[in-house]
Amino acid sequence: MTLTKNDINKIGNVIDDKLEPIKKDISGLEKGVGNIKQDVGGLKKDVGGLKKDVGGLKKDVGNIKQDVGGLKKNFYVIEKDVKKIKKDVSVMLDVLDREDIKLKKRVLKIEEHLDLPSLN
């Protein structure tokens, strides 16, 4: 089995596709953190509503923790998949190297048998 450049590109595209949702989730988290910073500025101005707002922030932080937990799980799965892909590629390259050596030996024998000059 031989990997073509197209096969390797397809593998890269699969990895990119799996990483895209994580990039979007991180972007959403960054926006959420920006919103939290704005809320804290407003809390300093409005001390009367501090308890109510802090209760809302606790809920938001809990949601963020849940989201981060989900992201960690997704990252672990992707990391595991990448390790497997790397291992598979390594095995395929080893096989291809062995097959290439066999083919070179075969071509050399044919050249010698036919008294052809070697191209090497």
C-alpha positions as CSV (number, residue, x, y, z in Angstrom):
1,M,0.0,0.0,0.0
2,T,1.5,3.3,-1.1
3,L,0.5,6.7,0.3
4,T,0.2,9.4,-2.3
5,K,0.6,13.1,-1.7
6,N,-3.2,13.3,-2.2
7,D,-3.7,10.7,0.6
8,I,-1.5,12.7,2.9
9,N,-3.3,15.9,2.0
10,K,-6.6,14.2,2.8
11,I,-5.2,13.1,6.2
12,G,-4.2,16.7,6.9
13,N,-7.7,17.9,5.9
14,V,-9.3,15.4,8.3
15,I,-7.1,16.8,11.1
16,D,-8.0,20.4,10.1
17,D,-11.7,19.5,10.1
18,K,-11.4,18.1,13.6
19,L,-9.6,21.1,14.9
20,E,-12.0,23.7,13.5
21,P,-14.8,23.2,16.1
22,I,-12.2,23.6,18.9
23,K,-11.0,26.9,17.4
24,K,-14.6,28.2,17.3
25,D,-15.1,27.1,20.9
26,I,-12.0,28.9,22.0
27,S,-13.0,32.0,20.2
28,G,-16.4,31.9,22.0
29,L,-14.6,31.5,25.3
30,E,-12.4,34.5,24.6
31,K,-15.6,36.6,23.9
32,G,-17.1,35.3,27.1
33,V,-14.1,36.3,29.1
34,G,-14.2,39.7,27.5
35,N,-17.9,40.0,28.6
36,I,-17.0,39.0,32.1
37,K,-14.3,41.8,32.3
38,Q,-16.9,44.3,31.2
39,D,-19.3,43.0,33.9
40,V,-16.7,43.4,36.6
41,G,-16.2,47.1,35.6
42,G,-20.0,47.6,35.9
43,L,-20.0,45.9,39.3
44,K,-17.5,48.3,40.7
45,K,-19.8,51.2,39.8
46,D,-23.0,49.6,41.0
47,V,-22.4,48.3,44.5
48,G,-26.1,47.9,45.2
49,G,-26.4,45.2,42.5
50,L,-23.2,43.4,43.5
51,K,-24.8,40.4,45.1
52,K,-27.1,39.7,42.3
53,D,-24.4,40.1,39.6
54,V,-21.9,37.9,41.6
55,G,-24.6,35.1,41.7
56,G,-24.9,35.4,37.9
57,L,-21.1,35.3,37.5
58,K,-20.9,32.1,39.5
59,K,-23.3,30.5,37.2
60,D,-21.3,31.7,34.1
61,V,-18.1,30.4,35.6
62,G,-19.7,27.0,36.2
63,N,-20.8,27.0,32.5
64,I,-17.3,28.0,31.5
65,K,-15.8,25.2,33.6
66,Q,-18.2,22.7,31.9
67,D,-17.2,24.0,28.5
68,V,-13.5,23.8,29.3
69,G,-14.0,20.3,30.6
70,G,-15.7,19.4,27.3
71,L,-12.9,21.0,25.4
72,K,-10.3,19.0,27.3
73,K,-12.2,15.8,26.5
74,N,-12.3,16.8,22.8
75,F,-8.6,17.7,22.8
76,Y,-7.8,14.3,24.4
77,V,-9.7,12.5,21.7
78,I,-8.0,14.5,18.9
79,E,-4.6,14.0,20.5
80,K,-5.2,10.3,20.6
81,D,-6.3,10.3,17.0
82,V,-3.2,12.3,15.9
83,K,-0.9,9.8,17.8
84,K,-2.6,6.9,16.0
85,I,-2.3,8.7,12.6
86,K,1.4,9.4,13.3
87,K,2.0,5.7,14.2
88,D,0.1,4.6,11.1
89,V,2.1,6.9,8.9
90,S,5.4,5.7,10.4
91,V,4.4,2.1,9.8
92,M,3.5,2.9,6.2
93,L,6.7,4.7,5.6
94,D,8.7,1.8,7.0
95,V,6.8,-0.6,4.7
96,L,7.4,1.8,1.7
97,D,11.1,2.0,2.6
98,R,11.5,-1.8,2.6
99,E,9.5,-2.1,-0.6
100,D,11.7,0.6,-2.2
101,I,14.9,-1.3,-1.2
102,K,13.5,-4.5,-2.6
103,L,12.5,-2.8,-5.9
104,K,16.0,-1.2,-6.2
105,K,17.6,-4.6,-5.7
106,R,15.4,-6.1,-8.3
107,V,16.1,-3.4,-10.8
108,L,19.8,-3.8,-10.2
109,K,19.6,-7.5,-10.8
110,I,17.6,-6.9,-14.1
111,E,20.2,-4.3,-15.2
112,E,23.0,-6.7,-14.5
113,H,21.3,-9.6,-16.2
114,L,20.6,-7.5,-19.3
115,D,24.1,-5.8,-19.2
116,L,22.5,-2.4,-18.9
117,P,24.3,0.5,-17.3
118,S,23.1,1.5,-13.9
119,L,21.3,4.9,-13.6
120,N,22.6,5.4,-10.1
